[in-house]
Amino acid sequence: MPDCQLDEGVSQGEAKLKCNLFLARLDTG
């Protein structure tokens, strides 16, 4: 599983939001 990382050209807020959604999906299975 790739870690949540900031992609170039993506704002930190947006990347964090996507990261949270990604972790939420893993958490809920």
N, C-alpha and C positions, 0 to 999 in steps of 0.2 A: 504494500500500500504506500503510495507516494505521500510524503508529508505536505501539509498546507504551506505553500510558498508563494511569495509575491511574484507575479509575472510582470515582465517589462511592459510598460504601456498601460498597466492597470492600476488604478488608484488604490491606495492602501485600504480605504474603507470598503471598496467594492470587493477586493480580494478577501478581506476579513469576512465579509458577508457570505461570499461563496464558500469560504472555509467553514463557517458556522453551519451552513446548510449541509455541506458535505459530511461534517461530523455528526450532525443530527440524523442524517440518513443511516450512518453506521450505527448510531446509538439505538435507533428504532429497529434496525435490521430490515 
